[in-house]
Amino acid sequence: MDGKYERFRKMHESDGAFVIPNPWNAGSAVILEALGFEALATTSAGLAFATGVRDASREVSREAALENAREIVDATDLPVSADLEGGFGEQPQDCAETIRLASATGLVGGSIEDATGMSDKPIYDFSHSVERIAAAADAAKGLPFLLTARAENFLYGRPDLDDTIRRLQAFEQAGADVLYAPGLPDLDAIRLVCASVSNPVNVVMGLSGPTWSVSQLAEAGVKRISVGGSFARAALGGFIRAANEVRERGTFTYAVEALPDAEAHRLMRRKTG
């Protein structure tokens, strides 16, 4: 375990930026490992879609999220960080307990966000948000675990860059190891965020809109690049196109672009023992 954690920590200390893709189950994790990625992160969106509910609906329980994470951890030899949403509870002690449970599953990292899940008040107040991250950071002390703190303003109709940076700076002071503000509008905003904090910054790509490259993001100061639920949505897009072809046209040409059976077998791990 500590070996995975040390590898993960060193990735955040190395030069340049690295991509941490987001599998939604053990099979997609195995494929990403076979393709050469060096670390993985779970996706709340991918898990929600796989279980037939909406993302951010709070319909996926902490137990279900951690069981999904455990399956991914057990399926590969890579370090795995988890999307722990809002910590599965409003209070600081809920976030702390989530971190302890996450570490016990074999995860070497995880993120806590400041989104409430409530439409009338989508973001926790500043002081409460900081208290939640501080409790999570305190729980992570002494554990092989990197805590990521997320400021969600831009995903919830609050495009306030000053407040976002203020939150990230406070989260860093509270003990977060990695800072993350999904939905930043442009490279200038990303560059300013990276310059405003000392710890590594995560940026998510593949959601929609701009398609900045790894090199562009690295130049802006980004250390870690995730893809959120976009790989899961890409897979679902192919699935829907195939299903619609059969239903609407009665043809099966989708099979030409499908992953060959032999290649799928090659990518899957062969369990021993």
C-alpha positions in Angstrom: 0.0 0.0 0.0 2.7 2.5 1.0 4.4 1.7 -2.3 1.4 2.8 -4.2 1.1 5.9 -2.1 4.8 6.8 -2.6 4.4 6.4 -6.3 1.3 8.6 -6.3 3.0 11.3 -4.1 6.1 11.4 -6.3 3.9 11.9 -9.4 2.7 15.1 -7.8 6.3 16.2 -7.2 7.7 15.5 -10.6 8.1 18.0 -13.4 5.3 18.6 -15.9 1.7 17.4 -15.8 0.3 13.8 -15.7 -3.1 12.4 -16.7 -5.1 10.5 -14.2 -8.0 8.9 -16.1 -11.3 7.9 -14.5 -12.5 4.3 -14.8 -16.0 3.6 -13.7 -15.5 -0.1 -12.9 -12.9 -2.8 -12.6 -12.9 -3.7 -16.3 -12.3 -0.1 -17.5 -9.6 0.2 -14.8 -7.8 -2.9 -16.1 -7.9 -1.5 -19.7 -6.5 1.9 -18.6 -3.7 0.1 -16.8 -2.9 -2.0 -19.9 -2.8 1.1 -22.0 0.0 2.5 -19.9 -1.6 5.0 -17.5 0.2 5.3 -14.1 -2.6 6.2 -11.8 -6.4 6.2 -11.7 -9.2 8.1 -10.1 -12.8 6.9 -9.7 -15.7 8.9 -11.1 -19.0 9.6 -9.3 -20.6 10.3 -12.7 -19.5 7.1 -14.3 -20.6 5.1 -11.3 -24.0 6.9 -11.2 -24.6 6.2 -14.9 -23.6 2.6 -14.5 -26.2 2.2 -11.7 -28.9 4.1 -13.6 -29.1 7.3 -11.6 -28.1 10.9 -12.2 -24.7 12.2 -11.1 -24.7 14.5 -8.1 -28.2 13.2 -7.1 -26.8 11.8 -3.8 -28.5 8.5 -4.8 -25.2 6.6 -4.7 -24.4 5.8 -1.1 -21.0 6.0 0.5 -21.0 2.2 0.8 -21.6 1.8 -2.9 -19.0 4.4 -3.9 -16.3 2.8 -1.7 -17.2 -0.7 -2.8 -16.8 0.4 -6.4 -13.5 2.0 -5.5 -12.4 -1.2 -3.7 -13.1 -3.2 -6.9 -11.0 -0.8 -8.9 -8.2 -0.9 -6.4 -8.2 -4.7 -6.3 -8.3 -4.9 -10.1 -5.0 -3.1 -10.8 -1.5 -2.4 -9.4 -1.9 1.3 -9.9 -2.5 4.0 -7.2 -6.1 4.9 -7.1 -7.7 8.1 -5.9 -11.5 8.5 -5.3 -14.2 11.0 -6.1 -15.7 11.2 -2.6 -18.3 13.8 -3.7 -19.2 16.0 -0.7 -17.8 13.6 1.8 -21.2 11.8 2.1 -22.5 14.1 4.8 -22.8 17.8 5.7 -20.7 17.9 8.8 -16.9 18.0 9.2 -17.0 14.7 11.1 -18.8 13.1 8.1 -15.9 14.1 5.8 -13.4 12.8 8.3 -15.1 9.4 8.6 -15.3 9.1 4.8 -11.5 9.7 4.5 -10.8 7.0 7.1 -13.1 4.5 5.4 -11.6 5.4 2.0 -8.1 4.8 3.2 -9.1 1.4 4.6 -10.3 0.3 1.1 -6.8 0.7 -0.3 -7.3 4.1 -1.9 -4.3 6.4 -1.7 -6.2 9.6 -2.3 -9.6 11.2 -2.6 -11.4 14.4 -3.1 -14.0 16.3 -1.0 -16.0 19.1 -2.7 -17.9 22.1 -1.4 -21.1 21.4 -3.3 -24.1 20.7 -1.1 -26.3 18.8 -3.5 -29.1 21.3 -2.8 -30.5 23.4 -5.6 -31.4 26.4 -3.4 -28.0 26.5 -1.8 -25.5 24.7 -4.1 -22.3 25.7 -2.3 -21.5 25.5 1.4 -20.7 28.7 3.1 -17.0 29.6 3.2 -16.3 28.9 6.8 -18.2 25.6 6.8 -16.4 24.5 3.6 -13.0 25.1 5.3 -14.0 23.3 8.4 -15.0 20.2 6.4 -11.7 20.2 4.5 -9.8 20.7 7.8 -11.5 17.7 9.4 -10.8 15.6 6.3 -7.1 16.7 6.3 -6.8 15.9 10.0 -8.3 12.4 9.4 -5.7 11.9 6.6 -2.7 12.7 8.8 -0.5 9.7 9.2 -2.3 7.8 6.5 -0.9 7.0 3.0 -3.5 9.3 1.5 -3.4 12.5 -0.5 -6.4 14.8 0.1 -7.8 16.8 -2.8 -10.1 19.8 -2.0 -12.6 20.9 -4.7 -14.1 24.4 -5.1 -17.2 23.9 -7.2 -18.4 27.4 -7.9 -18.0 27.2 -11.7 -20.1 24.1 -12.0 -23.0 25.6 -10.1 -23.6 28.9 -11.8 -21.3 30.9 -9.6 -18.4 32.1 -11.9 -16.6 33.9 -9.1 -12.9 33.4 -9.7 -11.9 35.5 -6.6 -14.1 33.4 -4.3 -12.8 30.2 -5.9 -9.2 31.2 -5.3 -10.0 32.3 -1.8 -11.5 28.9 -1.1 -8.6 27.0 -2.6 -6.1 29.0 -0.6 -8.1 28.3 2.6 -8.3 24.6 1.7 -4.6 24.5 1.2 -4.0 26.2 4.6 -6.4 23.7 6.1 -4.2 20.8 5.0 -5.4 19.8 1.5 -2.6 18.2 -0.6 -4.1 19.0 -4.0 -6.4 21.8 -5.1 -9.1 21.5 -7.8 -11.7 23.9 -9.3 -13.6 22.2 -12.1 -15.1 24.3 -14.9 -12.6 27.1 -15.0 -13.4 29.1 -18.1 -10.0 29.6 -19.8 -6.2 29.1 -19.6 -5.8 32.6 -18.0 -8.1 31.5 -15.1 -6.2 28.2 -14.8 -2.9 30.0 -14.8 -4.1 32.4 -12.1 -5.3 29.6 -9.9 -2.1 27.7 -10.2 -0.1 30.8 -9.4 -2.3 31.6 -6.3 -1.6 28.3 -4.5 1.6 26.4 -3.7 0.2 22.8 -3.8 -0.5 20.8 -7.0 -3.6 21.8 -9.0 -5.9 19.3 -10.8 -7.9 20.3 -13.9 -10.6 18.2 -15.4 -10.8 17.8 -19.2 -13.4 16.2 -21.5 -16.5 17.8 -19.9 -17.3 20.1 -22.8 -16.0 23.2 -24.5 -12.3 23.8 -24.7 -9.9 20.9 -25.5 -6.6 22.2 -24.2 -3.7 19.8 -24.5 -1.6 18.3 -21.8 1.3 20.5 -22.8 -0.8 23.7 -22.7 -2.1 22.8 -19.2 1.4 22.0 -18.0 2.6 25.4 -19.3 -0.2 27.0 -17.3 1.0 25.3 -14.1 -1.3 22.3 -13.9 0.1 19.2 -12.3 -2.7 16.7 -12.6 -5.3 16.2 -15.4 -8.4 14.1 -14.8 -11.3 13.3 -17.3 -14.2 13.0 -14.9 -17.1 11.0 -16.3 -16.1 11.8 -19.9 -14.6 8.4 -20.7 -17.8 6.8 -19.3 -19.9 9.1 -21.5 -17.7 8.3 -24.5 -18.4 4.6 -23.9 -22.1 5.3 -23.5 -22.1 7.3 -26.7 -20.8 4.4 -28.7 -23.3 2.1 -27.0 -26.2 4.4 -27.9 -25.1 4.8 -31.5 -24.9 1.0 -31.8 -28.3 0.4 -30.2 -29.9 3.1 -32.3 -28.5 1.7 -35.5 -30.1 -1.7 -34.7 -33.4 -0.2 -33.6 -33.8 2.4 -36.3 -32.0 0.8 -39.3 -32.0 -2.9 -38.6 -28.3 -3.1 -39.4 -25.2 -4.1 -37.4 -22.3 -2.1 -38.9 -21.4 -0.8 -35.5 -19.5 -4.0 -35.0 -16.8 -2.8 -37.4 -15.7 -0.2 -34.9 -16.3 -2.3 -31.8 -13.3 -3.6 -29.8 -12.4 -7.0 -31.2 -13.0 -9.9 -28.9 -9.4 -11.0 -29.1 -8.2 -7.5 -28.1 -10.6 -7.4 -25.2 -9.2 -10.7 -23.9 -5.7 -9.4 -24.4 -6.4 -6.3 -22.3 -8.0 -8.1 -19.4 -5.9 -9.3 -16.5 -5.4 -13.0 -16.0 -6.1 -13.8 -12.4 -3.7 -16.2 -10.7 -4.2 -18.3 -7.6 
